């Protein structure tokens, strides 16, 4: 049996040492907010036993509000990303 490696999510940058980053643009004013989170400190378990990162966002420029949710499987591969009040900026568009 062959195993396929799950495709990486285009919205989440995995820095390989248990550190992840996402960037979102708020819907109201287009402010960019970056979130950095780690497996050990920020990712929890939801009611169904899945790993999840949930974070309210607040832009510092115009105080736009929203929420980001990133879901993971048991291997900490991203399975789903959702944003309320904002839209994800794909990692390929980041200007680091």
C-alpha positions as a Markdown table, in Angstrom:
| # | Residue | x | y | z |
|---|---|---|---|---|
| 1 | Unk | 0.0 | 0.0 | 0.0 |
| 2 | Unk | 1.3 | 3.4 | -0.9 |
| 3 | Unk | 0.9 | 6.4 | 1.3 |
| 4 | Unk | 0.4 | 9.9 | 0.0 |
| 5 | Unk | 1.7 | 12.9 | 1.8 |
| 6 | Unk | -1.1 | 15.4 | 2.3 |
| 7 | Unk | -0.9 | 18.5 | 0.2 |
| 8 | Unk | 0.2 | 21.6 | 2.1 |
| 9 | Unk | -2.5 | 24.2 | 2.8 |
| 10 | Unk | -1.7 | 27.4 | 0.8 |
| 11 | Unk | -2.9 | 29.6 | 3.6 |
| 12 | Unk | -0.6 | 28.3 | 6.4 |
| 13 | Unk | 3.1 | 28.5 | 6.6 |
| 14 | Unk | 4.6 | 25.6 | 8.5 |
| 15 | Unk | 8.0 | 26.5 | 9.8 |
| 16 | Unk | 8.7 | 22.8 | 10.6 |
| 17 | Unk | 9.6 | 23.1 | 14.3 |
| 18 | Unk | 6.0 | 23.2 | 15.5 |
| 19 | Unk | 5.6 | 26.9 | 14.6 |
| 20 | Unk | 2.9 | 28.1 | 12.1 |
| 21 | Unk | 2.1 | 31.5 | 10.6 |
| 22 | Unk | -1.0 | 32.8 | 8.8 |
| 23 | Unk | -1.8 | 36.2 | 7.3 |
| 24 | Unk | -5.3 | 37.6 | 6.8 |
| 25 | Unk | -6.7 | 40.8 | 5.2 |
| 26 | Unk | -9.7 | 42.2 | 7.0 |
| 27 | Unk | -12.8 | 42.6 | 5.0 |
| 28 | Unk | -13.8 | 46.1 | 6.3 |
| 29 | Unk | -10.6 | 48.1 | 5.6 |
| 30 | Unk | -8.1 | 45.6 | 4.1 |
| 31 | Unk | -5.7 | 45.7 | 7.1 |
| 32 | Unk | -3.2 | 42.9 | 7.2 |
| 33 | Unk | -2.9 | 40.8 | 10.4 |
| 34 | Unk | -0.3 | 38.2 | 10.9 |
| 35 | Unk | -0.7 | 35.4 | 13.5 |
| 36 | Unk | 2.1 | 33.1 | 14.7 |
| 37 | Unk | 1.2 | 30.1 | 16.8 |
| 38 | Unk | 2.9 | 26.9 | 18.1 |
| 39 | Unk | 1.7 | 23.3 | 18.6 |
| 40 | Unk | 2.7 | 23.2 | 22.3 |
| 41 | Unk | 1.1 | 26.5 | 23.4 |
| 42 | Unk | -1.7 | 27.4 | 21.0 |
| 43 | Unk | -3.3 | 24.4 | 19.4 |
| 44 | Unk | -6.0 | 22.7 | 21.4 |
| 45 | Unk | -8.5 | 19.8 | 21.0 |
| 46 | Unk | -12.1 | 20.5 | 20.1 |
| 47 | Unk | -15.2 | 18.5 | 21.2 |
| 48 | Unk | -14.7 | 15.9 | 18.4 |
| 49 | Unk | -11.1 | 15.2 | 19.4 |
| 50 | Unk | -9.5 | 17.1 | 16.5 |
| 51 | Unk | -6.7 | 19.6 | 16.8 |
| 52 | Unk | -7.7 | 23.2 | 16.3 |
| 53 | Unk | -6.3 | 26.7 | 16.5 |
| 54 | Unk | -9.0 | 29.4 | 17.1 |
| 55 | Unk | -8.1 | 33.0 | 17.5 |
| 56 | Unk | -10.0 | 36.3 | 17.4 |
| 57 | Unk | -8.3 | 39.0 | 15.4 |
| 58 | Unk | -8.2 | 42.7 | 15.8 |
| 59 | Unk | -6.4 | 44.9 | 13.4 |
| 60 | Unk | -4.3 | 47.6 | 15.0 |
| 61 | Unk | -4.9 | 50.2 | 12.3 |
| 62 | Unk | -8.7 | 50.4 | 12.2 |
| 63 | Unk | -9.8 | 48.0 | 14.9 |
| 64 | Unk | -11.4 | 45.6 | 12.4 |
| 65 | Unk | -12.6 | 42.4 | 14.1 |
| 66 | Unk | -12.7 | 38.8 | 12.9 |
| 67 | Unk | -11.8 | 35.2 | 13.8 |
| 68 | Unk | -9.4 | 32.6 | 12.3 |
| 69 | Unk | -9.8 | 28.8 | 12.7 |
| 70 | Unk | -7.2 | 26.3 | 11.5 |
| 71 | Unk | -8.0 | 22.6 | 11.9 |
| 72 | Unk | -5.4 | 19.8 | 11.9 |
| 73 | Unk | -5.4 | 16.1 | 11.7 |
| 74 | Unk | -3.5 | 13.8 | 14.1 |
| 75 | Unk | -0.2 | 14.4 | 12.4 |
| 76 | Unk | -0.7 | 18.2 | 12.6 |
| 77 | Unk | -1.3 | 18.6 | 8.9 |
| 78 | Unk | -3.7 | 21.4 | 8.1 |
| 79 | Unk | -7.1 | 20.0 | 7.0 |
| 80 | Unk | -9.2 | 23.2 | 6.9 |
| 81 | Unk | -8.9 | 27.0 | 7.3 |
| 82 | Unk | -11.7 | 29.4 | 8.0 |
| 83 | Unk | -11.8 | 33.1 | 8.5 |
| 84 | Unk | -14.7 | 35.3 | 9.6 |
| 85 | Unk | -14.4 | 39.0 | 8.9 |
| 86 | Unk | -11.2 | 38.4 | 7.0 |
| 87 | Unk | -9.7 | 36.6 | 4.1 |
| 88 | Unk | -6.5 | 34.5 | 4.1 |
| 89 | Unk | -3.6 | 35.7 | 2.1 |
| 90 | Unk | -1.9 | 32.7 | 0.4 |
| 91 | Unk | 1.7 | 32.1 | 1.5 |
| 92 | Unk | 2.8 | 32.4 | -2.2 |
| 93 | Unk | 1.7 | 36.1 | -2.1 |
| 94 | Unk | 3.7 | 37.0 | 1.0 |
| 95 | Unk | 6.5 | 39.5 | 0.6 |
| 96 | Unk | 9.1 | 38.4 | 3.2 |
